Amino acid sequence: MRIDLHTHSLISDGELLPAELAARAMNAGHEAIAITDHVDMTNIESAIDQVLSATELSEDYIRTIPGVEITHVPPRLIDTLVKRARQLGAQIIVVHGETVMEPVAKGTNKMAVENPDVDILAHPGFITKPEAEMAVMNGVALEITGRKGHSLTNGHVARVGLEAGATLVVNSDAHAPSDLMSEDRAITVALGAGMDEMDAHEAVRVAPLEIIRQL
């Protein structure tokens, strides 16, 4: 069974209503998903309010976890939004990392891994070894992504993360139903990033389960 901790709905820039996203994920063999729509200073309250309602309505399908992806926020404001998101009820906090596909502010990765209340640093691009080591210290997981474009640096993230002893998780960053990944597909993404079968299993199955067990 599959656990995906980074997905998007119509609350931000996804294609599906949250209930349909949950239903499609269930049909694709998922046992849990986090709905982590994009937020910044302007929409954090409304987005979390909507996703809380959405996750309650979607529980008939699979376990649906309310979350956010803090996106393109100036690094100095990341801690403030992380704290606010948690206060508003977000259970999974993802920070949009320094992907090579978008002009993310330098310093975003560093601020994310320094905050123990961040759960996942998504698609962190050319993350440095000191940043990965800080992620280990603060319990921040690093994402291996199935998202086109963002996945260009999966190999680098996997290598640096494994060298540092970081927790790695494989997420879809789904925006459309076709983006959702089966467990076999997620394993393929992990192996394609250069992970061995044991590490791939850990990133696809074990690490996400451990994260949601702590909620």
C-alpha angles and dihedrals in degrees: 000000000000132000118193118186100183120058137135134219136183087285084085125357103324124115101231138067108248092250092054091046089055092046092049091048091051090050089051091057102264122148095190140011134181117220102217108173121184116272139176133163093296103056109019095110097046095042094052092045089054095045092050089056091044095052092050091052092046097054089095087071108038139326103296118194123202114232147141140226109219101216134194092341116155106261093241089061099047095091091050093052093044090055092045093048091052092048090052093053108267108153097186118044116194122182118209102239133211098286116179089231098068137037096255114173114261109249094041093109092048094051092047097051092045091061115080090198091067112094102191136015103210124218094340096188113206095001113182127236093245089053091050090049090051088051088056092050093051100037096246114153120221118224129235101197136210091200115119111248096009087067092065090094098040091111092054093046092049094048096046093040094051092046089054094044093243125163109253124199129188113222132171100220081212118198096161132034091252089060094066111105130215117225090257090052092049090051089052090053090051093048090047088056088060099261120141121238094265094050091044091054089048092052096044102038115010105040097048090048091051091050095053093043088064094056 
